Amino acid sequence: MAAPAALNNGIRSARHDIVVMMDGDTVFEPDTVGRLVQPFADPSVGAVAGNAKVGNRSTLIGAWQHIEYVMGFNLDRRMYDLLRCMPTIPGAIGAFRREAVLRAGGTSEDTLAEDTDITIALHREGWRVVYEEHARAWTEAPRSLRQLWSQRHRWSYGTMQALWKHRKSLTDKGPSGRFGRVGMPLVVLFQIVTPVFAPLIDVFTAYSMLFVDFEAALLAWLAVLGVQLVCAAYAFRLDREKYRYLLMMPLQQFAYRQMMYLVLIHSCVTALTGGRLRWQKLKRTGEVGMPPGTGG
């Protein structure tokens, strides 16, 4: 997505009722736009989130992000869609009703997560935000741990900014208050509170293995991993993805997940200390294209 000011200018000058947005490093399948705009047949729908896929998944870090996108993002979006409290239209693929965006005040530079900010603003204006899983886009994920850290730090910090900006949604009445009553508590619980305290579980597990009962602690850890694998397999089935990537999931739990915890903790410290985070553009290669055989 472009800068908020440029986006607003483009939306105001648009000649059609529906505006489709995408990132510069993203490729749409041939039928993506058609599928993305279909939900707007319902006049209460103000925005539609598409299904973002990791295109450069051939590397280890790309495969880890692929698992995260399928399980952590798109499975979550299905849940939020059912609960009618979608928190974010991804910058890689989304469509907006022009009238809805203008009534919500347009995109803002108040946060580093302008996609989350405008999505919550649409909820507060009483619009529905839905998920269209068949509208797929292939995007380029960060190729290095440094780039990944930078991206996720911005995402986490920007999300916190957006939640704080819209904290009054907790007291909004009627349909426009649904996000505050349902969505915001879920986002705070699952995207901030739980991940921040999750490392303590790993510490207690390691302590139990070393000083209490190694076999019982190991069995408990394997049981948790088993549940995660089942959930991941279900998510991969819904997205019609190949299961072979799940072989990397145990290693992902040791390395990648810990890094995501540290990123979130870093973001929380930045927010609590009043630190300022500037927009940091990621280096892109333009290597992502649409995989052969996709899109009909």
C-alpha positions in Angstrom: 0.0 0.0 0.0 1.1 3.6 -0.6 1.4 6.3 1.9 -1.9 7.4 3.6 -2.0 10.8 1.9 -1.5 9.3 -1.6 -4.1 6.6 -0.8 -6.6 9.3 0.3 -6.0 11.3 -2.9 -6.5 8.2 -5.0 -9.7 7.2 -3.2 -11.2 10.7 -3.5 -10.4 10.8 -7.2 -11.6 7.3 -7.9 -14.5 7.1 -10.5 -15.9 3.8 -9.2 -17.6 2.6 -6.0 -15.0 -0.1 -5.2 -11.3 0.5 -4.6 -8.9 -2.5 -4.6 -5.6 -2.1 -2.9 -2.4 -4.2 -3.0 1.3 -4.0 -2.2 3.9 -3.3 -4.8 5.5 -6.7 -4.2 2.3 -8.7 -4.6 0.8 -10.6 -7.6 -2.9 -11.3 -8.0 -4.3 -14.5 -9.6 -6.5 -13.9 -12.7 -9.8 -14.3 -10.8 -8.7 -12.5 -7.6 -10.3 -9.1 -8.3 -13.6 -10.7 -9.4 -13.8 -12.8 -6.2 -12.7 -9.9 -4.0 -15.5 -7.6 -5.1 -18.4 -10.2 -5.0 -19.2 -9.6 -1.2 -20.0 -6.0 -2.0 -23.3 -7.2 -3.4 -24.3 -6.8 0.2 -24.7 -3.0 0.8 -23.7 -3.4 4.4 -20.2 -4.6 3.5 -17.6 -1.8 3.6 -14.4 -3.8 3.1 -13.2 -7.3 2.1 -9.9 -9.0 3.2 -8.3 -11.3 0.7 -6.1 -14.4 1.3 -2.4 -13.4 1.3 0.0 -16.2 0.5 3.8 -16.2 0.9 5.3 -16.5 -2.6 9.0 -17.0 -1.7 8.6 -20.0 0.6 11.5 -22.0 -0.8 13.9 -20.9 2.0 13.7 -21.9 5.6 12.6 -18.5 6.8 10.1 -18.3 4.0 8.6 -21.7 4.9 8.2 -20.6 8.5 6.4 -17.5 7.4 4.3 -19.6 5.1 3.1 -21.7 8.0 2.4 -18.5 10.0 0.4 -17.0 7.2 -1.7 -20.1 6.7 -2.2 -20.9 10.3 -1.8 -17.7 12.2 -3.3 -15.2 9.8 -5.8 -16.8 7.5 -7.2 -19.2 10.1 -7.6 -16.3 12.5 -9.4 -14.3 9.8 -11.9 -17.1 9.4 -12.6 -16.9 13.1 -12.9 -13.1 13.1 -15.1 -13.3 10.0 -17.6 -15.6 11.8 -17.6 -13.3 14.8 -18.0 -10.2 12.5 -15.0 -8.4 14.1 -12.2 -8.6 11.5 -9.4 -6.4 12.9 -7.2 -5.9 9.7 -7.6 -5.7 6.0 -4.1 -6.8 4.8 -2.2 -4.3 2.8 -1.2 -7.0 0.3 -4.8 -7.6 -0.7 -8.0 -5.8 0.2 -11.0 -4.0 -1.3 -12.9 -1.1 0.1 -16.2 0.6 -0.6 -15.2 4.2 -1.5 -18.1 5.7 0.4 -17.2 3.7 3.5 -13.6 4.9 3.5 -14.6 8.5 3.0 -17.1 8.3 5.8 -14.5 6.8 8.1 -12.2 9.8 7.4 -9.8 8.0 5.0 -6.5 6.4 5.9 -4.5 8.1 8.6 -0.9 8.7 9.5 -1.6 8.4 13.2 -0.3 4.9 13.4 2.2 2.6 11.6 -0.5 0.1 11.0 -2.8 2.1 8.7 -4.5 -1.0 7.5 -5.6 -1.9 11.0 -6.5 1.7 11.8 -8.8 2.1 8.8 -10.4 -1.4 9.4 -11.3 -0.5 12.9 -12.6 2.9 11.8 -14.9 1.1 9.3 -16.3 -1.1 12.1 -17.0 2.0 14.2 -18.9 3.5 11.3 -21.2 0.5 11.3 -19.8 -1.2 8.2 -19.2 -5.0 7.9 -15.7 -6.2 7.1 -15.6 -9.7 5.7 -13.0 -12.3 4.5 -12.9 -13.8 1.0 -10.6 -16.8 1.2 -10.7 -17.6 -2.5 -9.3 -14.1 -3.5 -5.7 -15.0 -3.3 -2.5 -12.8 -3.7 1.1 -14.0 -3.6 3.4 -11.6 -1.7 7.1 -11.4 -1.0 7.9 -12.1 2.7 11.1 -10.8 4.3 14.2 -12.8 3.3 16.4 -12.2 6.4 15.9 -12.3 10.1 16.8 -8.6 10.3 14.1 -7.6 7.8 11.6 -9.8 9.5 12.3 -8.3 12.9 11.9 -4.8 11.4 8.6 -5.7 9.7 7.0 -7.4 12.7 8.2 -4.7 15.1 6.4 -2.2 13.0 3.3 -4.4 12.7 3.1 -5.0 16.5 3.8 -1.4 17.5 1.4 -0.1 14.9 -1.3 -2.5 16.0 -0.9 -1.3 19.6 -1.2 2.3 18.3 -4.4 1.5 16.4 -6.0 -0.2 19.4 -5.1 2.7 21.7 -6.4 5.2 19.1 -9.7 3.4 19.0 -10.0 2.5 22.7 -13.3 4.3 22.9 -14.8 1.6 20.7 -15.2 -0.3 24.0 -18.1 1.9 24.9 -19.6 2.3 21.3 -23.2 1.3 21.2 -25.1 -0.8 18.6 -23.5 -2.5 15.6 -20.7 0.0 15.5 -19.6 -1.2 19.0 -19.3 -4.8 18.0 -15.5 -4.6 17.4 -15.0 -2.9 20.8 -17.1 -5.6 22.6 -15.7 -8.6 20.8 -12.8 -7.9 18.5 -10.6 -5.6 20.6 -10.6 -8.0 23.6 -9.7 -10.9 21.3 -6.9 -9.0 19.6 -5.5 -7.8 23.0 -5.7 -11.3 24.4 -4.3 -13.4 21.5 -2.0 -10.9 19.8 -0.5 -9.1 22.9 -1.2 -10.6 26.3 -0.8 -14.3 25.5 2.4 -14.0 23.3 4.0 -11.7 25.9 3.6 -14.3 28.7 4.1 -17.4 26.5 7.9 -17.5 27.0 7.2 -18.2 30.7 5.6 -21.5 29.7 8.8 -22.5 27.8 10.9 -21.5 30.8 8.7 -23.6 33.2 8.8 -26.5 30.7 12.6 -26.4 30.5 12.8 -26.1 34.3 10.5 -29.1 34.7 12.6 -31.2 32.3 15.8 -30.4 34.2 14.7 -30.4 37.8 11.3 -32.0 38.2 10.1 -34.8 35.9 11.8 -34.9 32.5 9.4 -37.5 31.0 6.2 -35.8 32.1 7.4 -32.4 30.9 8.4 -33.8 27.6 5.1 -35.6 27.1 3.3 -32.4 28.0 5.4 -30.4 25.4 4.8 -33.1 22.8 1.0 -33.0 23.5 1.0 -29.2 23.0 3.0 -29.6 19.7 0.5 -32.3 18.6 -2.4 -30.0 19.1 -0.6 -27.3 17.2 0.1 -29.7 14.3 -3.5 -30.8 14.1 -4.7 -27.1 14.0 -2.0 -26.4 11.4 -3.0 -29.4 9.3 -6.7 -28.2 9.4 -5.6 -24.7 8.3 -3.5 -26.2 5.5 -6.5 -28.3 4.4 -8.8 -25.2 4.3 -6.2 -23.4 2.2 -5.5 -26.4 0.0 -1.8 -26.2 0.8 0.8 -29.0 0.7 1.4 -30.7 4.1 5.1 -31.1 3.6 5.8 -27.7 5.0 4.5 -28.9 8.4 7.7 -31.0 8.7 9.4 -27.7 9.6 6.9 -26.8 12.3 8.8 -28.4 15.3 11.9 -26.4 14.4 9.7 -23.3 14.0 8.5 -23.7 17.6 12.1 -23.6 18.8 13.4 -20.7 16.8 10.9 -18.6 14.9 8.2 -18.5 17.6 10.8 -17.3 20.2 11.8 -14.5 17.8 8.2 -13.4 17.4 7.8 -13.3 21.2 10.9 -11.1 21.5 9.6 -8.8 18.8 6.3 -8.3 20.6 8.1 -7.7 23.9 10.3 -5.1 22.2 7.2 -3.4 20.8 5.6 -3.4 24.2 8.7 -1.8 25.8 8.8 0.8 23.0 5.1 1.7 23.6 5.4 1.8 27.4 8.5 4.0 27.3 7.0 6.4 24.8 9.5 5.5 22.1 8.9 6.5 18.5 9.3 4.1 15.7 9.7 5.3 12.1 8.5 3.6 9.0 11.2 1.3 7.7 11.0 0.2 4.1 12.0 -3.4 3.5 14.3 -4.4 0.7 12.3 -6.2 -2.0 13.6 -8.4 -4.9 10.5 -8.6 -7.1 11.1 -12.4 -7.4 7.6 -13.4 -6.5 5.3 -14.4 -9.3 2.1 -16.4 -9.5 2.9 -20.2 -9.1 2.2 -22.3 -12.2 -1.2 -23.9 -12.3 -2.9 -21.4 -10.0 -5.8 -19.1 -10.7 -7.5 -21.2 -13.3 
